[in-house]
Amino acid sequence: MPRISIKRIYDPPSEENGFRVLVDRVWPRGISKKDAAIDHWAKDIAPSTELRKWINHDLARWNEFQERYQRELKNQISELRQLLEKNAVAAE
């Protein structure tokens, strides 16, 4: 299975990154699609709008947020597998 690494979208891309995937429902502020240099925008595997609104930056809800997000991800597992099978997903 390919190595998966996490990198902030605001960090500059490098040649070692491999296939770059953005996991976010909303495009990040202040960065153009060209500057982001991503290969795939996986909006559907990011937390749902409802879930993001529910947590509302409340750290007391973090554990339940994780559980709810994992349930959402189970519905998206086929997209995740397809990405992994087709691409070497990596970052610094």
Buried (B, 14 or more C-beta within 10 A) or exposed (E): EBEBEEBEBEEEBEEEBBBBBBBBBEEEEEBEEEEBBBEBBBEEBBBBEEBBEBBEEEEEEEEEBEEBBEEBBEEEEEBBEEBBEEBEBBBE
